[in-house]
Amino acid sequence: MVLSGAGISTESGIPDYRSEKVGLYSRSKNRPIEIQTFMNSEEARRRYWARNYVGWNRFSSFEPNVTHVYLNQLEKIGKIRLVVTQNVDRLHRKAGSRNVLELHGSAYEVVCVSCGRTKCRHAFQLELDSRNEPIRTEMVHVEMRPDGDVAIPSEFYERFKIPSCDICKGIVKPNIVFFGDTVPRAIVERVDRELAASDGLLVLGTSLQVYSGYRFVIAAHELGKPILIVNIGETRADRLATTKINSRCGEVFEQLLQNLLSVDPV
């Protein structure tokens, strides 16, 4: 089983939170919105969706890199049982991987918090377009943040209009696990089952500071599974790893992919 984090997506151009010196936490005091803030403040929701709206076209245009491609190749030859990703960017699926579980949800869907109705994020973007067309031409040269939003002046989000749910008029949010929220129990239980049936755990591009991912490394260790970690810098689970490679994932898998593609079929 594979557990992937933001470190594999940085090589596609998507920034992350915790990379040394270059992550959002290292460069600024900005922090991602928490679920309680989103739910309790209409102003916070306007600010969030305005920033997400401006950043969406760029965020959704990012493409898989060599690590995503290599993992897809391993899946095709039966070497990967499941990819559990902490990322919401859907790059594993774009690369062709089919056995993917998005631990923190996907930015490519929105969901009503009241009735649970989901909708494609691209379709929601069109609804935002129809209500907020003037904002598009006003925003240029903005910096992308890890979850796909951008920093914009307050005068833009103060007048931003957000569609409510088509069915019940409830609040609509990205179908992702916000900070302060929890991963659904059914998803955790599925990962536990898949891990128990796997030969080992491969951890890619994550410092494992968030417990939702770290818990599975603890579980693998308790099950006696071999654990291979590939990441730049220390991780929370280095002491549990059977093997730790301190490197960018792309540096490791670029060579492995070349070796895999050069092998003649039997």
Sine and cosine of phi, psi and omega as CSV:
sin_phi,cos_phi,sin_psi,cos_psi,sin_omega,cos_omega
0.00,0.00,0.57,-0.83,0.01,-1.00
-0.93,-0.38,0.67,-0.74,0.15,-0.99
-0.87,-0.49,0.91,-0.42,-0.06,-1.00
-0.92,-0.40,0.46,-0.89,0.01,-1.00
-0.73,-0.68,-0.16,-0.99,-0.13,-0.99
-0.87,0.49,-0.41,0.91,-0.03,-1.00
-0.88,0.47,-0.40,0.92,0.04,-1.00
-0.99,0.13,-0.40,0.92,-0.02,-1.00
-1.00,0.07,-0.33,0.94,0.04,-1.00
-0.88,0.48,-0.49,0.87,0.00,-1.00
-0.97,0.23,-0.11,0.99,0.17,-0.98
-0.99,-0.10,-0.10,1.00,0.02,-1.00
0.95,-0.32,-0.03,1.00,0.00,-1.00
-1.00,0.04,0.85,-0.53,-0.01,-1.00
-0.93,0.36,0.27,-0.96,0.04,-1.00
-0.80,-0.61,-0.04,-1.00,-0.05,-1.00
-1.00,-0.01,-0.64,0.77,-0.29,-0.96
-0.92,-0.39,0.03,1.00,0.02,-1.00
-0.86,0.52,0.67,-0.75,-0.04,-1.00
-0.87,0.50,0.81,-0.58,0.09,-1.00
0.96,0.27,-0.42,0.91,-0.07,-1.00
-0.90,-0.44,-0.26,0.97,0.03,-1.00
-0.93,0.37,0.33,-0.94,-0.04,-1.00
-0.84,0.55,-0.65,0.76,-0.03,-1.00
-0.90,0.43,-0.50,0.87,0.00,-1.00
-0.98,0.19,-0.46,0.89,-0.14,-0.99
-0.99,-0.16,-0.28,0.96,-0.05,-1.00
-0.39,-0.92,0.12,-0.99,0.06,-1.00
-1.00,-0.07,0.04,1.00,0.02,-1.00
-0.91,0.40,0.65,-0.76,0.03,-1.00
-0.76,-0.65,0.49,-0.87,0.00,-1.00
-0.91,0.42,0.45,-0.89,-0.01,-1.00
-0.91,0.40,0.58,-0.81,0.07,-1.00
-0.99,-0.13,0.42,-0.91,-0.10,-1.00
-0.87,0.48,-0.62,0.78,-0.02,-1.00
-0.90,0.43,-0.64,0.77,0.03,-1.00
-0.91,0.42,-0.70,0.71,0.00,-1.00
-0.87,0.50,-0.71,0.71,-0.08,-1.00
-0.96,0.27,-0.53,0.85,-0.15,-0.99
-1.00,-0.09,-0.15,0.99,-0.09,-1.00
-0.77,-0.64,0.90,-0.44,0.06,-1.00
-0.90,0.43,-0.59,0.80,0.03,-1.00
-0.89,0.45,-0.66,0.75,0.02,-1.00
-0.90,0.43,-0.61,0.79,0.03,-1.00
-0.92,0.39,-0.66,0.76,0.05,-1.00
-0.88,0.47,-0.71,0.71,0.00,-1.00
-0.89,0.46,-0.71,0.71,-0.02,-1.00
-0.88,0.48,-0.78,0.62,-0.09,-1.00
-0.94,0.35,-0.54,0.84,0.05,-1.00
-0.90,0.44,-0.70,0.72,0.00,-1.00
-0.93,0.37,-0.65,0.76,0.02,-1.00
-0.92,0.39,-0.62,0.79,0.02,-1.00
-0.88,0.48,-0.72,0.69,-0.02,-1.00
-0.91,0.40,-0.58,0.81,-0.05,-1.00
-1.00,0.07,-0.21,0.98,-0.19,-0.98
-0.87,0.49,-0.73,0.68,-0.08,-1.00
-0.87,0.50,-0.63,0.78,0.04,-1.00
-0.95,0.30,-0.71,0.70,-0.02,-1.00
-0.85,0.52,-0.68,0.74,-0.05,-1.00
-0.97,0.23,-0.12,0.99,-0.01,-1.00
-1.00,-0.05,-0.16,0.99,-0.02,-1.00
-0.90,0.43,0.57,-0.82,-0.08,-1.00
-0.90,-0.43,0.39,-0.92,0.03,-1.00
-0.88,0.47,0.42,-0.91,0.07,-1.00
-0.92,-0.39,-0.17,-0.98,-0.12,-0.99
-0.87,0.49,-0.55,0.84,0.00,-1.00
-0.91,0.40,-0.72,0.69,0.05,-1.00
-0.86,0.50,-0.67,0.74,-0.02,-1.00
-0.91,0.42,-0.69,0.73,-0.01,-1.00
-0.90,0.44,-0.67,0.74,0.02,-1.00
-0.89,0.45,-0.59,0.81,0.07,-1.00
-0.90,0.44,-0.66,0.75,0.04,-1.00
-0.89,0.47,-0.66,0.75,0.03,-1.00
-0.90,0.43,-0.61,0.79,0.06,-1.00
-0.89,0.45,-0.66,0.75,-0.04,-1.00
-0.89,0.46,-0.53,0.85,-0.02,-1.00
-0.99,-0.14,0.24,0.97,0.14,-0.99
0.98,0.19,0.35,0.94,-0.03,-1.00
-1.00,-0.07,-0.22,0.97,0.01,-1.00
-0.86,-0.51,0.82,-0.57,0.03,-1.00
-0.98,0.18,-0.68,0.73,-0.07,-1.00
-0.34,-0.94,0.64,-0.77,0.18,-0.98
-0.97,-0.23,0.89,-0.46,0.10,-0.99
-0.98,-0.21,0.90,-0.43,-0.06,-1.00
-0.92,-0.40,0.66,-0.75,0.10,-1.00
-1.00,0.09,-0.10,0.99,-0.07,-1.00
-1.00,0.07,0.48,-0.87,-0.01,-1.00
-0.94,-0.33,0.22,0.97,-0.16,-0.99
-1.00,-0.01,-0.13,0.99,0.05,-1.00
0.89,0.45,0.35,0.94,-0.04,-1.00
-0.94,0.34,-0.49,0.87,0.08,-1.00
-0.88,0.47,-0.70,0.72,0.01,-1.00
-0.93,0.37,-0.62,0.79,0.05,-1.00
-0.88,0.48,-0.53,0.85,0.01,-1.00
-0.97,0.23,-0.19,0.98,0.03,-1.00
0.94,-0.33,-0.10,1.00,0.02,-1.00
-0.91,0.42,0.68,-0.74,-0.03,-1.00
-0.96,-0.26,-0.58,0.82,-0.03,-1.00
-1.00,-0.01,0.97,0.23,-0.06,-1.00
-0.82,-0.57,0.75,-0.67,0.11,-0.99
-0.89,-0.46,0.88,-0.48,-0.03,-1.00
-1.00,0.02,0.99,-0.12,-0.14,-0.99
-0.84,0.54,-0.63,0.77,-0.04,-1.00
-0.97,-0.26,0.29,0.96,0.02,-1.00
1.00,0.07,-0.24,-0.97,-0.05,-1.00
-0.68,-0.73,0.70,-0.72,0.07,-1.00
-0.95,0.32,-0.14,0.99,-0.03,-1.00
-1.00,0.08,0.08,1.00,0.08,-1.00
-0.73,-0.68,0.48,-0.88,0.20,-0.98
-0.88,-0.48,0.40,-0.92,-0.06,-1.00
-0.63,-0.78,0.58,-0.81,0.12,-0.99
-0.99,0.14,0.79,-0.62,-0.06,-1.00
-0.97,0.26,-0.23,0.97,-0.02,-1.00
-1.00,-0.05,-0.79,0.61,-0.09,-1.00
-0.96,-0.28,-0.16,0.99,0.05,-1.00
0.99,0.13,0.07,1.00,0.02,-1.00
-0.90,0.44,0.72,-0.69,0.02,-1.00
-0.94,-0.34,0.36,-0.93,-0.02,-1.00
-0.50,-0.86,0.52,-0.85,0.06,-1.00
-0.89,0.45,0.71,-0.71,-0.02,-1.00
-0.89,0.45,-0.55,0.84,0.04,-1.00
-0.89,0.46,-0.66,0.76,0.03,-1.00
-0.91,0.41,-0.63,0.78,0.03,-1.00
-0.91,0.42,-0.56,0.83,0.04,-1.00
-0.88,0.47,-0.60,0.80,0.04,-1.00
-0.91,0.41,-0.60,0.80,0.06,-1.00
-0.91,0.41,-0.65,0.76,0.06,-1.00
-0.91,0.42,-0.62,0.79,0.07,-1.00
-0.83,0.56,-0.73,0.68,-0.10,-0.99
-0.92,0.39,-0.39,0.92,-0.03,-1.00
-0.98,-0.18,-0.31,0.95,-0.17,-0.99
-0.68,-0.73,0.56,0.83,-0.08,-1.00
-0.80,0.61,-0.66,0.75,-0.07,-1.00
-0.86,0.51,-0.44,0.90,-0.09,-1.00
-0.93,0.37,-0.42,0.91,-0.10,-0.99
-0.90,0.44,-0.70,0.72,-0.07,-1.00
-0.98,0.20,-0.19,0.98,-0.04,-1.00
-1.00,0.02,-0.28,0.96,-0.11,-0.99
-0.96,-0.29,0.88,-0.47,0.05,-1.00
-0.63,-0.77,0.47,-0.88,0.09,-1.00
0.79,0.61,0.80,0.60,0.02,-1.00
-0.97,-0.26,0.52,-0.85,-0.05,-1.00
-1.00,0.06,0.77,-0.64,0.04,-1.00
-0.96,0.28,0.63,-0.78,0.10,-0.99
-0.96,-0.28,0.23,-0.97,-0.14,-0.99
-0.83,0.56,-0.58,0.82,-0.04,-1.00
-1.00,-0.06,0.18,0.98,0.11,-0.99
0.99,-0.12,-0.01,1.00,0.02,-1.00
-0.99,-0.13,0.14,-0.99,-0.02,-1.00
-0.70,-0.71,0.38,-0.92,0.06,-1.00
-0.99,0.16,0.78,-0.62,0.03,-1.00
-0.70,-0.71,0.43,-0.90,0.02,-1.00
-0.89,0.46,0.49,-0.87,-0.08,-1.00
-0.88,0.48,-0.49,0.87,-0.04,-1.00
-0.90,0.43,-0.34,0.94,0.01,-1.00
-0.99,0.16,-0.69,0.72,-0.05,-1.00
-0.99,0.15,-0.31,0.95,0.00,-1.00
-0.89,0.45,-0.48,0.87,-0.01,-1.00
-0.96,-0.27,0.19,0.98,-0.06,-1.00
-0.96,0.28,0.66,-0.75,-0.02,-1.00
-0.93,-0.36,0.74,-0.68,-0.04,-1.00
-0.90,-0.43,0.81,-0.59,0.09,-1.00
-0.92,0.40,0.56,-0.83,0.12,-0.99
-1.00,-0.10,0.04,-1.00,-0.02,-1.00
-0.87,0.49,0.68,-0.73,0.02,-1.00
-0.89,0.46,-0.52,0.86,-0.12,-0.99
-1.00,-0.01,-0.78,0.62,-0.15,-0.99
-0.87,-0.49,0.01,1.00,-0.01,-1.00
0.91,0.40,0.38,0.92,0.01,-1.00
-0.98,0.18,0.03,-1.00,0.00,-1.00
-0.96,0.27,0.70,-0.72,0.01,-1.00
-0.95,-0.31,0.71,-0.70,0.02,-1.00
-0.72,-0.70,0.32,-0.95,0.14,-0.99
-0.86,0.51,0.56,-0.83,-0.02,-1.00
-0.99,0.13,0.87,0.50,0.01,-1.00
-0.76,-0.65,0.32,-0.95,0.06,-1.00
-1.00,0.07,0.94,-0.33,0.03,-1.00
-0.96,0.29,0.31,-0.95,0.14,-0.99
-0.86,0.51,0.70,-0.72,-0.05,-1.00
1.00,-0.02,-0.15,0.99,0.04,-1.00
-0.99,-0.15,0.06,-1.00,-0.02,-1.00
-0.82,-0.57,0.49,-0.87,0.09,-1.00
-0.95,0.31,0.72,-0.69,0.01,-1.00
-0.81,0.58,0.65,-0.76,-0.07,-1.00
-0.85,0.52,-0.59,0.81,-0.02,-1.00
-0.88,0.47,-0.58,0.81,0.01,-1.00
-0.94,0.34,-0.69,0.72,0.03,-1.00
-0.86,0.51,-0.69,0.72,-0.02,-1.00
-0.91,0.42,-0.60,0.80,0.04,-1.00
-0.91,0.41,-0.68,0.73,0.02,-1.00
-0.88,0.47,-0.66,0.76,0.03,-1.00
-0.86,0.51,-0.67,0.74,0.01,-1.00
-0.91,0.42,-0.70,0.71,-0.02,-1.00
-0.91,0.41,-0.63,0.78,0.02,-1.00
-0.90,0.44,-0.68,0.73,0.00,-1.00
-0.88,0.48,-0.51,0.86,-0.02,-1.00
-1.00,0.00,-0.06,1.00,-0.06,-1.00
-1.00,-0.04,0.34,-0.94,0.03,-1.00
-0.98,0.19,-0.42,0.91,-0.04,-1.00
-0.08,-1.00,-0.03,-1.00,-0.04,-1.00
-0.81,-0.59,0.80,-0.59,0.07,-1.00
-0.95,-0.31,0.88,-0.47,-0.06,-1.00
-0.95,-0.30,0.82,-0.57,-0.13,-0.99
-0.79,-0.61,0.84,-0.54,0.21,-0.98
0.91,0.42,0.68,0.74,0.05,-1.00
-0.54,-0.84,0.66,-0.75,0.07,-1.00
-0.99,0.14,-0.17,0.98,0.04,-1.00
0.89,0.46,0.46,0.89,0.04,-1.00
-0.94,0.33,-0.44,0.90,0.03,-1.00
-1.00,0.04,0.77,-0.64,-0.11,-0.99
-0.90,0.44,-0.48,0.88,-0.05,-1.00
-0.85,0.53,-0.48,0.88,0.09,-1.00
-0.99,-0.10,-0.64,0.77,-0.03,-1.00
-0.85,0.52,-0.56,0.83,-0.05,-1.00
-0.84,0.54,-0.53,0.85,-0.05,-1.00
-0.98,0.21,-0.45,0.89,0.12,-0.99
-0.94,0.34,-0.65,0.76,0.08,-1.00
-0.86,0.51,-0.70,0.71,-0.01,-1.00
-0.89,0.45,-0.67,0.74,0.01,-1.00
-0.89,0.46,-0.66,0.75,0.02,-1.00
-0.89,0.45,-0.68,0.73,0.00,-1.00
-0.92,0.40,-0.47,0.88,0.03,-1.00
-0.99,0.10,-0.08,1.00,-0.02,-1.00
0.97,0.23,0.37,0.93,0.00,-1.00
-0.99,0.15,0.61,-0.79,0.12,-0.99
-0.92,0.40,0.62,-0.79,-0.06,-1.00
-0.80,-0.60,0.87,-0.49,0.07,-1.00
-0.93,-0.36,0.82,-0.57,0.02,-1.00
-0.91,-0.42,0.77,-0.64,0.12,-0.99
-0.86,-0.51,0.90,-0.43,-0.05,-1.00
-0.26,-0.97,0.50,-0.86,0.11,-0.99
-0.99,0.15,0.84,-0.55,0.03,-1.00
1.00,0.09,-0.02,-1.00,-0.06,-1.00
-0.95,0.32,0.45,-0.89,0.16,-0.99
-0.83,-0.56,0.24,-0.97,-0.01,-1.00
-0.92,0.39,-0.34,0.94,-0.12,-0.99
-0.92,-0.38,0.30,0.95,-0.03,-1.00
-0.82,0.57,-0.61,0.80,-0.04,-1.00
-0.93,0.36,-0.30,0.95,-0.01,-1.00
-0.99,-0.11,-0.18,0.98,-0.12,-0.99
-0.97,0.26,0.66,-0.75,0.17,-0.99
-0.95,0.32,-0.65,0.76,0.04,-1.00
-0.62,-0.79,0.67,-0.74,0.05,-1.00
-0.81,-0.58,0.79,-0.61,0.08,-1.00
-0.92,-0.39,0.88,-0.47,-0.02,-1.00
-1.00,0.00,1.00,0.03,-0.10,-0.99
-0.29,-0.96,0.33,-0.95,0.20,-0.98
-0.91,0.42,0.60,-0.80,0.03,-1.00
-0.87,0.50,-0.64,0.77,-0.03,-1.00
-0.88,0.48,-0.60,0.80,0.02,-1.00
-0.90,0.45,-0.61,0.79,0.00,-1.00
-0.97,0.26,-0.74,0.67,-0.15,-0.99
-0.99,0.13,-0.31,0.95,0.09,-1.00
-0.89,0.46,-0.69,0.73,0.03,-1.00
-0.94,0.34,-0.65,0.76,0.01,-1.00
-0.90,0.43,-0.62,0.78,0.00,-1.00
-0.91,0.41,-0.66,0.75,0.03,-1.00
-0.87,0.49,-0.67,0.75,0.02,-1.00
-0.91,0.42,-0.65,0.76,-0.03,-1.00
-0.91,0.42,-0.69,0.72,-0.06,-1.00
-0.96,0.27,-0.33,0.94,-0.03,-1.00
-1.00,0.05,-0.17,0.98,0.00,-1.00
-0.98,0.22,0.80,-0.60,0.03,-1.00
-0.95,0.31,0.67,-0.75,0.02,-1.00
-0.90,0.44,0.58,-0.81,-0.01,-1.00
-0.98,0.19,0.00,0.00,0.00,0.00
